[in-house]
Amino acid sequence: MHLEPNYWKIEFSKLPSYGKQYPPDASMRFRCLNMRDLKYLSGMNPNNAHDMVNDLVKRVLVLDNMELSDVLAMDRLSIIFYIRTNTFMLSNGYQTEFTCPFCGARVRSDFKMSDLHVKRITESKLGTCRVEGIDEEISSVYKKFYDPVHRTGDPEVDDILNWTNIDQILRGTDSEMKDAVEGLLAPDYAKLRRLANDAKCGILSYADLSCTQCRRELRVGVNISDDNLFNKVRMYTMIKNQIQVSKYCGIVLTDDMPYNEVELTIGIVNELSKKEAEAMQKGKK
Protein backbone atom coordinates (compact mmCIF):
# COMPACT_ATOMS: atom_id res chain seq x y z
CA MET A 1 0.00 0.00 0.00
CA HIS A 2 1.38 3.43 -0.98
CA LEU A 3 1.04 6.02 1.76
CA GLU A 4 1.14 9.75 1.13
CA PRO A 5 4.30 11.33 2.58
CA ASN A 6 4.25 13.81 5.43
CA TYR A 7 4.87 17.44 4.57
CA TRP A 8 6.28 20.10 6.88
CA LYS A 9 5.69 23.81 6.53
CA ILE A 10 8.64 26.15 6.07
CA GLU A 11 7.98 29.36 7.91
CA PHE A 12 8.94 32.35 5.80
CA SER A 13 10.18 34.06 8.96
CA LYS A 14 12.97 31.43 9.07
CA LEU A 15 14.20 32.18 5.55
CA PRO A 16 16.87 34.79 4.73
CA SER A 17 14.30 36.74 2.69
CA TYR A 18 11.66 36.58 5.45
CA GLY A 19 9.27 35.98 2.54
CA LYS A 20 9.17 39.74 2.01
CA GLN A 21 8.99 39.44 -1.78
CA TYR A 22 6.50 36.55 -1.87
CA PRO A 23 2.71 36.94 -2.20
CA PRO A 24 1.02 37.42 1.21
CA ASP A 25 -1.11 34.29 0.72
CA ALA A 26 1.80 32.09 -0.43
CA SER A 27 3.08 29.11 1.57
CA MET A 28 5.80 26.49 1.29
CA ARG A 29 5.89 22.84 2.44
CA PHE A 30 8.35 20.01 1.88
CA ARG A 31 8.77 16.27 2.37
CA CYS A 32 12.03 14.51 3.13
CA LEU A 33 13.80 12.51 0.43
CA ASN A 34 12.82 8.89 -0.12
CA MET A 35 14.84 5.90 -1.31
CA ARG A 36 14.07 6.67 -4.95
CA ASP A 37 15.42 10.20 -4.51
CA LEU A 38 18.61 8.87 -2.90
CA LYS A 39 19.13 6.41 -5.77
CA TYR A 40 18.78 9.34 -8.15
CA LEU A 41 21.38 11.27 -6.12
CA SER A 42 23.88 8.43 -6.44
CA GLY A 43 24.54 9.62 -9.99
CA MET A 44 25.51 13.15 -8.94
CA ASN A 45 28.81 14.70 -9.98
CA PRO A 46 30.13 18.31 -10.02
CA ASN A 47 28.92 18.83 -13.59
CA ASN A 48 25.27 17.83 -13.07
CA ALA A 49 24.89 18.65 -9.36
CA HIS A 50 23.11 22.01 -9.72
CA ASP A 51 20.44 20.67 -12.09
CA MET A 52 19.96 17.50 -10.01
CA VAL A 53 19.52 19.43 -6.77
CA ASN A 54 17.03 21.77 -8.46
CA ASP A 55 15.14 18.72 -9.72
CA LEU A 56 15.03 17.23 -6.20
CA VAL A 57 13.72 20.48 -4.73
CA LYS A 58 11.04 20.54 -7.43
CA ARG A 59 10.04 16.98 -6.47
CA VAL A 60 9.72 17.53 -2.73
CA LEU A 61 8.58 21.15 -2.40
CA VAL A 62 4.89 22.07 -2.48
CA LEU A 63 4.17 25.73 -3.15
CA ASP A 64 0.79 27.40 -2.77
CA ASN A 65 0.03 30.64 -4.60
CA MET A 66 3.55 30.91 -5.99
CA GLU A 67 5.84 29.07 -8.41
CA LEU A 68 9.33 27.65 -7.91
CA SER A 69 10.55 30.25 -10.39
CA ASP A 70 9.41 32.90 -7.85
CA VAL A 71 11.64 31.53 -5.07
CA LEU A 72 14.61 33.76 -4.39
CA ALA A 73 18.08 32.29 -4.85
CA MET A 74 18.99 33.57 -1.36
CA ASP A 75 16.41 31.14 0.11
CA ARG A 76 17.47 28.13 -1.97
CA LEU A 77 20.15 26.82 0.41
CA SER A 78 17.89 27.23 3.44
CA ILE A 79 15.19 25.15 1.75
CA ILE A 80 17.74 22.49 0.80
CA PHE A 81 19.02 22.37 4.39
CA TYR A 82 15.48 21.86 5.70
CA ILE A 83 15.17 18.89 3.35
CA ARG A 84 18.61 17.52 4.25
CA THR A 85 18.20 17.83 8.02
CA ASN A 86 14.89 15.99 8.00
CA THR A 87 16.12 13.31 5.57
CA PHE A 88 19.33 12.29 7.36
CA MET A 89 18.39 11.85 11.00
CA LEU A 90 21.64 10.14 12.02
CA SER A 91 24.11 11.88 9.73
CA ASN A 92 23.21 15.49 9.01
CA GLY A 93 26.42 17.23 10.02
CA TYR A 94 29.33 18.40 7.91
CA GLN A 95 33.09 18.10 8.18
CA THR A 96 35.77 20.45 6.91
CA GLU A 97 39.56 20.60 7.02
CA PHE A 98 41.68 23.72 7.43
CA THR A 99 45.15 24.84 8.49
CA CYS A 100 45.18 26.95 11.63
CA PRO A 101 46.96 30.27 10.89
CA PHE A 102 47.99 30.60 14.55
CA CYS A 103 49.69 27.26 15.24
CA GLY A 104 49.94 25.70 11.77
CA ALA A 105 48.03 22.56 12.77
CA ARG A 106 45.97 20.74 10.15
CA VAL A 107 42.51 20.52 11.68
CA ARG A 108 39.52 18.36 10.81
CA SER A 109 36.42 19.86 12.36
CA ASP A 110 32.75 18.90 12.47
CA PHE A 111 30.13 21.60 12.14
CA LYS A 112 26.37 21.86 11.85
CA MET A 113 24.43 23.73 9.23
CA SER A 114 23.24 26.04 12.01
CA ASP A 115 26.90 27.05 12.51
CA LEU A 116 27.01 28.69 9.09
CA HIS A 117 26.56 32.45 9.04
CA VAL A 118 23.35 33.85 7.61
CA LYS A 119 22.87 37.36 6.24
CA ARG A 120 19.20 38.37 6.13
CA ILE A 121 17.54 40.52 3.51
CA THR A 122 17.15 43.24 6.15
CA GLU A 123 20.96 43.46 6.32
CA SER A 124 21.21 43.68 2.54
CA LYS A 125 21.21 46.80 0.40
CA LEU A 126 20.49 47.15 -3.32
CA GLY A 127 22.19 49.91 -5.27
CA THR A 128 23.47 51.07 -8.63
CA CYS A 129 26.73 52.28 -10.15
CA ARG A 130 28.34 53.17 -13.44
CA VAL A 131 31.70 51.99 -14.74
CA GLU A 132 33.85 53.14 -17.60
CA GLY A 133 33.34 51.24 -20.84
CA ILE A 134 29.76 50.09 -20.06
CA ASP A 135 27.00 52.45 -21.14
CA GLU A 136 24.21 50.94 -19.04
CA GLU A 137 23.79 51.52 -15.31
CA ILE A 138 24.64 48.42 -13.30
CA SER A 139 22.37 47.46 -10.42
CA SER A 140 22.52 44.85 -7.70
CA VAL A 141 19.69 42.32 -7.90
CA TYR A 142 18.12 39.41 -6.04
CA LYS A 143 18.29 36.49 -8.46
CA LYS A 144 15.58 33.82 -8.62
CA PHE A 145 15.71 30.04 -8.26
CA TYR A 146 16.17 29.23 -11.95
CA ASP A 147 18.47 32.13 -12.84
CA PRO A 148 21.90 30.99 -14.09
CA VAL A 149 24.52 30.54 -11.38
CA HIS A 150 27.92 31.73 -12.57
CA ARG A 151 31.05 29.86 -11.50
CA THR A 152 34.28 31.30 -12.82
CA GLY A 153 36.70 29.95 -10.23
CA ASP A 154 37.09 33.41 -8.67
CA PRO A 155 34.73 33.97 -5.70
CA GLU A 156 34.80 37.77 -6.07
CA VAL A 157 33.90 37.67 -9.76
CA ASP A 158 31.24 35.05 -9.02
CA ASP A 159 29.61 37.41 -6.52
CA ILE A 160 29.66 40.27 -9.03
CA LEU A 161 28.00 38.11 -11.71
CA ASN A 162 25.49 36.50 -9.32
CA TRP A 163 24.45 39.59 -7.35
CA THR A 164 24.33 42.26 -10.06
CA ASN A 165 22.76 42.47 -13.50
CA ILE A 166 26.11 42.85 -15.25
CA ASP A 167 25.76 39.30 -16.58
CA GLN A 168 22.68 40.48 -18.51
CA ILE A 169 24.65 43.45 -19.84
CA LEU A 170 27.84 41.65 -20.84
CA ARG A 171 26.31 38.34 -21.90
CA GLY A 172 28.60 35.51 -22.90
CA THR A 173 30.27 32.52 -21.28
CA ASP A 174 31.42 32.65 -17.67
CA SER A 175 35.00 32.80 -18.89
CA GLU A 176 34.28 35.71 -21.24
CA MET A 177 32.42 37.69 -18.56
CA LYS A 178 35.19 36.98 -16.05
CA ASP A 179 37.76 38.44 -18.44
CA ALA A 180 35.57 41.51 -19.00
CA VAL A 181 35.07 42.15 -15.29
CA GLU A 182 38.74 41.61 -14.45
CA GLY A 183 39.67 43.95 -17.32
CA LEU A 184 37.89 46.91 -15.70
CA LEU A 185 39.88 49.68 -14.06
CA ALA A 186 40.63 48.99 -10.40
CA PRO A 187 38.24 51.70 -9.06
CA ASP A 188 35.41 50.36 -11.25
CA TYR A 189 36.09 46.77 -10.18
CA ALA A 190 35.97 47.93 -6.54
CA LYS A 191 32.58 49.60 -7.20
CA LEU A 192 31.15 46.35 -8.55
CA ARG A 193 32.58 44.28 -5.72
CA ARG A 194 31.07 46.64 -3.13
CA LEU A 195 27.73 46.64 -4.99
CA ALA A 196 27.62 42.82 -4.92
CA ASN A 197 28.80 42.52 -1.31
CA ASP A 198 26.15 44.97 -0.10
CA ALA A 199 23.40 42.93 -1.79
CA LYS A 200 24.67 39.40 -1.10
CA CYS A 201 22.60 37.59 1.51
CA GLY A 202 21.45 34.11 2.48
CA ILE A 203 23.52 31.30 3.98
CA LEU A 204 27.19 32.22 3.67
CA SER A 205 29.96 29.69 3.10
CA TYR A 206 31.87 30.16 6.35
CA ALA A 207 31.58 29.26 10.04
CA ASP A 208 33.38 30.25 13.24
CA LEU A 209 35.28 27.13 14.34
CA SER A 210 37.97 26.41 16.93
CA CYS A 211 41.41 24.90 16.35
CA THR A 212 41.59 21.57 18.16
CA GLN A 213 45.26 22.21 18.99
CA CYS A 214 45.61 25.82 20.17
CA ARG A 215 41.87 26.35 20.84
CA ARG A 216 41.87 29.68 18.99
CA GLU A 217 38.60 30.56 17.24
CA LEU A 218 38.75 31.54 13.59
CA ARG A 219 36.48 32.06 10.62
CA VAL A 220 36.73 29.12 8.22
CA GLY A 221 35.44 28.89 4.67
CA VAL A 222 33.47 25.70 4.02
CA ASN A 223 32.37 23.94 0.85
CA ILE A 224 28.60 24.11 0.45
CA SER A 225 28.55 23.61 -3.31
CA ASP A 226 25.65 21.62 -4.75
CA ASP A 227 27.65 18.39 -5.11
CA ASN A 228 28.46 18.54 -1.40
CA LEU A 229 24.98 19.29 -0.04
CA PHE A 230 23.61 15.77 0.38
CA ASN A 231 25.12 12.60 1.78
CA LYS A 232 26.18 10.45 -1.15
CA VAL A 233 24.80 6.96 -0.57
CA ARG A 234 26.07 4.40 -3.10
CA MET A 235 23.44 2.49 -5.08
CA TYR A 236 25.16 -0.78 -4.07
CA THR A 237 24.87 0.15 -0.36
CA MET A 238 21.18 1.04 -0.63
CA ILE A 239 20.24 -2.20 -2.42
CA LYS A 240 22.39 -4.25 0.00
CA ASN A 241 20.59 -2.62 2.96
CA GLN A 242 17.19 -3.34 1.39
CA ILE A 243 18.09 -7.03 1.01
CA GLN A 244 19.67 -7.27 4.47
CA VAL A 245 16.70 -5.75 6.30
CA SER A 246 14.22 -7.89 4.34
CA LYS A 247 16.22 -11.05 5.08
CA TYR A 248 16.68 -10.27 8.77
CA CYS A 249 13.20 -9.17 9.79
CA GLY A 250 10.95 -9.40 6.73
CA ILE A 251 10.51 -5.62 6.42
CA VAL A 252 10.49 -4.47 2.81
CA LEU A 253 12.25 -1.15 2.31
CA THR A 254 10.42 0.27 -0.71
CA ASP A 255 11.65 3.12 -2.87
CA ASP A 256 8.73 5.27 -1.66
CA MET A 257 9.79 5.06 2.01
CA PRO A 258 11.13 8.29 3.53
CA TYR A 259 14.86 7.90 3.96
CA ASN A 260 14.77 9.02 7.61
CA GLU A 261 12.68 5.91 8.36
CA VAL A 262 14.99 3.76 6.24
CA GLU A 263 18.08 5.09 8.03
CA LEU A 264 16.59 4.45 11.46
CA THR A 265 15.35 0.97 10.45
CA ILE A 266 18.81 0.00 9.16
CA GLY A 267 20.39 1.29 12.38
CA ILE A 268 17.98 -0.71 14.56
CA VAL A 269 18.39 -3.89 12.46
CA ASN A 270 22.19 -3.61 12.62
CA GLU A 271 22.04 -3.13 16.38
CA LEU A 272 19.70 -6.11 16.89
CA SER A 273 21.70 -8.39 14.61
CA LYS A 274 24.90 -7.43 16.44
CA LYS A 275 23.34 -8.25 19.83
CA GLU A 276 21.99 -11.52 18.44
CA ALA A 277 25.45 -12.47 17.16
CA GLU A 278 27.01 -11.60 20.53
CA ALA A 279 24.41 -13.73 22.34
CA MET A 280 25.12 -16.68 20.05
CA GLN A 281 28.84 -16.36 20.70
CA LYS A 282 28.24 -16.39 24.46
CA GLY A 283 26.01 -19.44 24.10
CA LYS A 284 28.79 -21.36 22.38
CA LYS A 285 31.19 -20.82 25.29
C-alpha positions in Angstrom: 0.0 0.0 0.0 1.4 3.4 -1.0 1.0 6.0 1.8 1.1 9.7 1.1 4.3 11.3 2.6 4.3 13.8 5.4 4.9 17.4 4.6 6.3 20.1 6.9 5.7 23.8 6.5 8.6 26.1 6.1 8.0 29.4 7.9 8.9 32.4 5.8 10.2 34.1 9.0 13.0 31.4 9.1 14.2 32.2 5.5 16.9 34.8 4.7 14.3 36.7 2.7 11.7 36.6 5.5 9.3 36.0 2.5 9.2 39.7 2.0 9.0 39.4 -1.8 6.5 36.6 -1.9 2.7 36.9 -2.2 1.0 37.4 1.2 -1.1 34.3 0.7 1.8 32.1 -0.4 3.1 29.1 1.6 5.8 26.5 1.3 5.9 22.8 2.4 8.3 20.0 1.9 8.8 16.3 2.4 12.0 14.5 3.1 13.8 12.5 0.4 12.8 8.9 -0.1 14.8 5.9 -1.3 14.1 6.7 -5.0 15.4 10.2 -4.5 18.6 8.9 -2.9 19.1 6.4 -5.8 18.8 9.3 -8.1 21.4 11.3 -6.1 23.9 8.4 -6.4 24.5 9.6 -10.0 25.5 13.1 -8.9 28.8 14.7 -10.0 30.1 18.3 -10.0 28.9 18.8 -13.6 25.3 17.8 -13.1 24.9 18.7 -9.4 23.1 22.0 -9.7 20.4 20.7 -12.1 20.0 17.5 -10.0 19.5 19.4 -6.8 17.0 21.8 -8.5 15.1 18.7 -9.7 15.0 17.2 -6.2 13.7 20.5 -4.7 11.0 20.5 -7.4 10.0 17.0 -6.5 9.7 17.5 -2.7 8.6 21.1 -2.4 4.9 22.1 -2.5 4.2 25.7 -3.1 0.8 27.4 -2.8 0.0 30.6 -4.6 3.5 30.9 -6.0 5.8 29.1 -8.4 9.3 27.6 -7.9 10.5 30.3 -10.4 9.4 32.9 -7.9 11.6 31.5 -5.1 14.6 33.8 -4.4 18.1 32.3 -4.9 19.0 33.6 -1.4 16.4 31.1 0.1 17.5 28.1 -2.0 20.1 26.8 0.4 17.9 27.2 3.4 15.2 25.2 1.8 17.7 22.5 0.8 19.0 22.4 4.4 15.5 21.9 5.7 15.2 18.9 3.3 18.6 17.5 4.3 18.2 17.8 8.0 14.9 16.0 8.0 16.1 13.3 5.6 19.3 12.3 7.4 18.4 11.9 11.0 21.6 10.1 12.0 24.1 11.9 9.7 23.2 15.5 9.0 26.4 17.2 10.0 29.3 18.4 7.9 33.1 18.1 8.2 35.8 20.4 6.9 39.6 20.6 7.0 41.7 23.7 7.4 45.1 24.8 8.5 45.2 26.9 11.6 47.0 30.3 10.9 48.0 30.6 14.6 49.7 27.3 15.2 49.9 25.7 11.8 48.0 22.6 12.8 46.0 20.7 10.1 42.5 20.5 11.7 39.5 18.4 10.8 36.4 19.9 12.4 32.8 18.9 12.5 30.1 21.6 12.1 26.4 21.9 11.9 24.4 23.7 9.2 23.2 26.0 12.0 26.9 27.1 12.5 27.0 28.7 9.1 26.6 32.5 9.0 23.3 33.9 7.6 22.9 37.4 6.2 19.2 38.4 6.1 17.5 40.5 3.5 17.1 43.2 6.2 21.0 43.5 6.3 21.2 43.7 2.5 21.2 46.8 0.4 20.5 47.1 -3.3 22.2 49.9 -5.3 23.5 51.1 -8.6 26.7 52.3 -10.1 28.3 53.2 -13.4 31.7 52.0 -14.7 33.9 53.1 -17.6 33.3 51.2 -20.8 29.8 50.1 -20.1 27.0 52.5 -21.1 24.2 50.9 -19.0 23.8 51.5 -15.3 24.6 48.4 -13.3 22.4 47.5 -10.4 22.5 44.8 -7.7 19.7 42.3 -7.9 18.1 39.4 -6.0 18.3 36.5 -8.5 15.6 33.8 -8.6 15.7 30.0 -8.3 16.2 29.2 -12.0 18.5 32.1 -12.8 21.9 31.0 -14.1 24.5 30.5 -11.4 27.9 31.7 -12.6 31.0 29.9 -11.5 34.3 31.3 -12.8 36.7 29.9 -10.2 37.1 33.4 -8.7 34.7 34.0 -5.7 34.8 37.8 -6.1 33.9 37.7 -9.8 31.2 35.1 -9.0 29.6 37.4 -6.5 29.7 40.3 -9.0 28.0 38.1 -11.7 25.5 36.5 -9.3 24.4 39.6 -7.3 24.3 42.3 -10.1 22.8 42.5 -13.5 26.1 42.8 -15.3 25.8 39.3 -16.6 22.7 40.5 -18.5 24.6 43.4 -19.8 27.8 41.7 -20.8 26.3 38.3 -21.9 28.6 35.5 -22.9 30.3 32.5 -21.3 31.4 32.7 -17.7 35.0 32.8 -18.9 34.3 35.7 -21.2 32.4 37.7 -18.6 35.2 37.0 -16.1 37.8 38.4 -18.4 35.6 41.5 -19.0 35.1 42.1 -15.3 38.7 41.6 -14.5 39.7 43.9 -17.3 37.9 46.9 -15.7 39.9 49.7 -14.1 40.6 49.0 -10.4 38.2 51.7 -9.1 35.4 50.4 -11.3 36.1 46.8 -10.2 36.0 47.9 -6.5 32.6 49.6 -7.2 31.1 46.3 -8.5 32.6 44.3 -5.7 31.1 46.6 -3.1 27.7 46.6 -5.0 27.6 42.8 -4.9 28.8 42.5 -1.3 26.1 45.0 -0.1 23.4 42.9 -1.8 24.7 39.4 -1.1 22.6 37.6 1.5 21.5 34.1 2.5 23.5 31.3 4.0 27.2 32.2 3.7 30.0 29.7 3.1 31.9 30.2 6.4 31.6 29.3 10.0 33.4 30.2 13.2 35.3 27.1 14.3 38.0 26.4 16.9 41.4 24.9 16.4 41.6 21.6 18.2 45.3 22.2 19.0 45.6 25.8 20.2 41.9 26.4 20.8 41.9 29.7 19.0 38.6 30.6 17.2 38.8 31.5 13.6 36.5 32.1 10.6 36.7 29.1 8.2 35.4 28.9 4.7 33.5 25.7 4.0 32.4 23.9 0.8 28.6 24.1 0.4 28.5 23.6 -3.3 25.7 21.6 -4.8 27.6 18.4 -5.1 28.5 18.5 -1.4 25.0 19.3 0.0 23.6 15.8 0.4 25.1 12.6 1.8 26.2 10.4 -1.2 24.8 7.0 -0.6 26.1 4.4 -3.1 23.4 2.5 -5.1 25.2 -0.8 -4.1 24.9 0.2 -0.4 21.2 1.0 -0.6 20.2 -2.2 -2.4 22.4 -4.2 0.0 20.6 -2.6 3.0 17.2 -3.3 1.4 18.1 -7.0 1.0 19.7 -7.3 4.5 16.7 -5.7 6.3 14.2 -7.9 4.3 16.2 -11.0 5.1 16.7 -10.3 8.8 13.2 -9.2 9.8 10.9 -9.4 6.7 10.5 -5.6 6.4 10.5 -4.5 2.8 12.2 -1.1 2.3 10.4 0.3 -0.7 11.6 3.1 -2.9 8.7 5.3 -1.7 9.8 5.1 2.0 11.1 8.3 3.5 14.9 7.9 4.0 14.8 9.0 7.6 12.7 5.9 8.4 15.0 3.8 6.2 18.1 5.1 8.0 16.6 4.5 11.5 15.4 1.0 10.4 18.8 0.0 9.2 20.4 1.3 12.4 18.0 -0.7 14.6 18.4 -3.9 12.5 22.2 -3.6 12.6 22.0 -3.1 16.4 19.7 -6.1 16.9 21.7 -8.4 14.6 24.9 -7.4 16.4 23.3 -8.3 19.8 22.0 -11.5 18.4 25.4 -12.5 17.2 27.0 -11.6 20.5 24.4 -13.7 22.3 25.1 -16.7 20.0 28.8 -16.4 20.7 28.2 -16.4 24.5 26.0 -19.4 24.1 28.8 -21.4 22.4 31.2 -20.8 25.3 
